[in-house]
């Protein structure tokens, strides 16, 4: 095993260790138990999805999906909340590495290790404080980061080589983030529309590129429309 690969393995191990410490910060509250009550009603008591009222940040993706997967496997709410929190930490690190490689395909393992280690340090700080970061502290806005990365990469890929799959990637990312947390409207959708609108004005003399930017604008608006259905 090379030194750079060993650094990467150690970085992931340190992240796993830091994430394990989140168990000691898991505190049950009414907000934290929302998904547990929902899962209990749907899967055990035979309740109906339509009977539930959801908050502005219902965290459908990825938190709710992760919680529903953990519900039959883990014994109690505290353990499930911790499992989702740990999964969030791993997802953020993996998504950050993926995003960095999308921008710079030749990204070295040493750079990947640095990204994972940075996530581990942030997670360690969360485990030693009451900072509002992961699901254990009822943070339901992880979708902003994950689908923000996904949307940017989708736009980059579409600009490089348009295709039907790439044309669907961006609106699906916008829709998934928008239904999961209202915060994405400001941090993701509005920012994307402003950036794309400005770009459309700047690239006046390049019709092909301008057409692609216009298509991206339509894709973002399509994602918003899909989320509102």
C-alpha positions as CSV (number, residue, x, y, z in Angstrom):
1,X,0.0,0.0,0.0
2,X,1.4,3.4,-1.0
3,X,1.8,6.2,1.5
4,X,-0.9,8.3,-0.1
5,X,-3.4,5.4,-0.1
6,X,-2.5,4.8,3.6
7,X,-3.2,8.4,4.4
8,X,-6.6,8.1,2.7
9,X,-7.5,5.0,4.7
10,X,-6.4,6.6,8.0
11,X,-8.4,9.7,7.2
12,X,-11.6,7.6,6.7
13,X,-10.8,5.7,9.9
14,X,-10.5,9.0,11.8
15,X,-13.8,10.2,10.3
16,X,-15.5,6.9,11.4
17,X,-14.1,7.4,14.9
18,X,-15.2,11.0,15.1
19,X,-18.7,10.0,13.8
20,X,-18.9,7.3,16.5
21,X,-18.6,10.0,19.2
22,X,-21.8,11.6,18.0
23,X,-23.6,8.9,20.0
24,X,-22.7,10.7,23.2
25,X,-24.4,13.9,22.0
26,X,-27.6,12.3,20.9
27,X,-30.4,13.8,22.9
28,X,-34.1,12.8,22.5
29,X,-36.5,15.6,22.0
30,X,-39.9,16.2,20.3
31,X,-38.2,17.4,17.1
32,X,-35.6,14.6,17.1
33,X,-38.3,12.0,17.5
34,X,-40.5,13.2,14.6
35,X,-39.2,10.6,12.1
36,X,-39.4,7.8,14.7
37,X,-43.1,8.7,15.4
38,X,-43.7,8.8,11.6
39,X,-42.1,5.4,11.0
40,X,-43.9,3.8,13.9
41,X,-47.2,5.1,12.7
42,X,-46.6,4.0,9.0
43,X,-44.9,0.7,9.5
44,X,-46.3,-0.6,12.8
45,X,-49.6,1.1,13.5
46,X,-50.9,1.1,10.0
47,X,-51.2,4.9,9.7
48,X,-51.5,6.8,6.5
49,X,-48.9,9.2,4.9
50,X,-51.7,11.7,4.1
51,X,-52.6,12.1,7.8
52,X,-49.2,13.7,8.5
53,X,-48.3,17.4,8.4
54,X,-44.7,18.1,7.6
55,X,-42.5,21.0,8.6
56,X,-40.7,23.4,6.2
57,X,-37.7,21.1,6.3
58,X,-39.2,17.6,6.2
59,X,-35.8,16.1,5.3
60,X,-37.2,13.6,2.9
61,X,-33.8,13.0,1.2
62,X,-31.5,11.7,2.6
63,X,-32.5,11.7,6.3
64,X,-35.9,10.2,6.1
65,X,-34.8,7.5,3.7
66,X,-31.8,6.7,6.0
67,X,-34.1,6.6,9.0
68,X,-36.7,4.3,7.4
69,X,-33.8,2.0,6.4
70,X,-32.5,2.0,10.0
71,X,-36.0,1.6,11.6
72,X,-36.3,-2.2,11.3
73,X,-32.6,-2.8,11.9
74,X,-31.8,-0.9,15.1
75,X,-33.5,-1.3,18.5
76,X,-34.3,2.2,19.6
77,X,-34.7,5.8,18.5
78,X,-31.4,7.1,20.0
79,X,-29.5,4.4,18.1
80,X,-31.3,5.2,14.9
81,X,-30.7,8.9,15.2
82,X,-27.1,8.3,15.8
83,X,-26.9,6.0,12.8
84,X,-28.4,8.7,10.5
85,X,-26.0,11.3,12.0
86,X,-23.0,9.0,11.3
87,X,-24.3,8.3,7.8
88,X,-24.6,12.1,7.2
89,X,-20.9,12.6,8.1
90,X,-19.8,9.9,5.7
91,X,-22.1,11.2,3.0
92,X,-20.7,14.7,3.3
93,X,-17.1,13.4,3.1
94,X,-17.9,11.2,0.1
95,X,-19.8,14.0,-1.7
96,X,-17.0,16.5,-1.0
97,X,-14.4,14.1,-2.5
98,X,-16.7,13.4,-5.5
99,X,-17.3,17.1,-6.1
100,X,-13.6,17.9,-5.9
101,X,-12.8,15.1,-8.4
102,X,-15.5,16.4,-10.7
103,X,-13.8,19.8,-10.7
104,X,-10.3,18.3,-10.9
105,X,-10.3,14.7,-12.2
106,X,-6.6,14.4,-11.4
107,X,-7.2,15.0,-7.7
108,X,-4.5,13.2,-5.7
109,X,-5.2,10.7,-2.9
110,X,-3.4,13.1,-0.6
111,X,-5.9,15.8,-1.4
112,X,-8.8,13.4,-0.9
113,X,-7.4,12.5,2.5
114,X,-7.2,16.2,3.4
115,X,-10.9,16.6,2.5
116,X,-11.9,13.6,4.5
117,X,-9.7,14.7,7.4
118,X,-11.3,18.1,7.4
119,X,-14.7,16.5,7.6
120,X,-13.5,14.4,10.5
121,X,-12.2,17.5,12.4
122,X,-15.6,19.2,11.9
123,X,-17.4,16.1,13.1
124,X,-15.1,15.9,16.1
125,X,-15.9,19.5,17.0
126,X,-19.6,18.6,16.7
127,X,-19.1,15.6,19.0
128,X,-17.5,17.8,21.6
129,X,-20.0,20.7,21.5
130,X,-23.7,21.4,20.9
131,X,-23.2,22.7,17.4
132,X,-26.2,22.3,15.1
133,X,-24.6,20.2,12.3
134,X,-25.9,16.7,12.0
135,X,-29.2,14.9,12.5
136,X,-28.5,14.2,16.2
137,X,-29.1,18.0,16.7
138,X,-32.2,18.0,14.5
139,X,-30.3,19.5,11.5
140,X,-32.5,18.7,8.5
141,X,-30.6,20.7,5.9
142,X,-27.9,18.3,4.8
143,X,-29.8,18.1,1.4
144,X,-28.7,21.6,0.7
145,X,-25.0,20.6,0.6
146,X,-25.5,17.2,-1.1
147,X,-27.8,18.3,-3.8
148,X,-25.9,21.6,-4.2
149,X,-22.9,19.6,-5.1
150,X,-25.0,17.4,-7.4
151,X,-26.6,20.3,-9.2
152,X,-23.3,22.1,-9.8
153,X,-21.8,18.9,-11.3
154,X,-24.9,18.3,-13.4
155,X,-24.6,21.8,-14.8
156,X,-20.9,21.3,-15.6
157,X,-21.5,18.0,-17.3
158,X,-24.4,19.4,-19.4
159,X,-22.2,22.3,-20.5
160,X,-19.5,19.9,-21.6
161,X,-21.8,17.5,-23.5
162,X,-25.6,17.9,-23.4
163,X,-27.7,14.7,-23.2
164,X,-31.2,13.7,-22.0
165,X,-29.8,12.0,-18.8
166,X,-27.8,15.2,-18.0
167,X,-30.8,17.4,-18.8
168,X,-32.8,15.4,-16.2
169,X,-30.0,15.3,-13.6
170,X,-30.2,19.0,-12.6
171,X,-34.0,19.4,-12.2
172,X,-34.2,16.1,-10.2
173,X,-31.4,17.4,-7.9
174,X,-33.3,20.8,-7.5
175,X,-36.6,19.0,-6.8
176,X,-35.1,16.6,-4.3
177,X,-33.4,19.3,-2.3
178,X,-36.4,21.7,-2.5
179,X,-38.9,19.1,-1.1
180,X,-36.4,18.2,1.6
181,X,-35.7,21.7,3.0
182,X,-37.1,25.1,2.2
183,X,-33.6,26.5,2.8
184,X,-32.5,25.3,-0.6
185,X,-34.7,27.9,-2.3
186,X,-32.4,30.7,-1.1
187,X,-29.1,29.0,-1.0
188,X,-29.5,26.9,-4.1
189,X,-32.3,27.9,-6.5
190,X,-32.1,31.6,-6.3
191,X,-28.3,31.5,-6.4
192,X,-28.4,29.3,-9.5
193,X,-30.9,31.4,-11.3
194,X,-28.9,34.6,-10.6
195,X,-25.6,33.0,-11.7
196,X,-27.1,31.5,-14.9
197,X,-29.0,34.7,-15.7
198,X,-25.8,36.7,-15.4
199,X,-23.9,34.1,-17.5
200,X,-26.6,34.3,-20.2
201,X,-26.1,38.0,-20.5
202,X,-22.3,37.8,-20.5
203,X,-22.0,35.1,-23.3
204,X,-23.9,37.1,-25.9
205,X,-21.5,36.3,-28.8
206,X,-21.5,32.6,-28.3
207,X,-24.8,31.2,-29.4
208,X,-24.1,27.5,-28.6
209,X,-22.9,28.3,-25.1
210,X,-25.8,30.8,-24.6
211,X,-28.3,28.1,-25.6
212,X,-26.8,25.7,-23.1
213,X,-27.1,28.3,-20.3
214,X,-30.7,29.0,-21.3
215,X,-31.4,25.2,-21.1
216,X,-29.9,25.1,-17.6
217,X,-32.2,28.0,-16.6
218,X,-35.1,26.0,-17.8
219,X,-33.9,22.9,-16.0
220,X,-33.6,24.7,-12.7
221,X,-37.2,26.1,-13.1
222,X,-38.3,22.7,-14.0
223,X,-36.9,21.3,-10.8
224,X,-38.8,24.0,-8.9
225,X,-42.0,23.2,-10.7
226,X,-41.5,19.4,-10.0
227,X,-41.0,20.1,-6.3
228,X,-44.2,22.1,-6.1
229,X,-46.3,19.3,-7.6
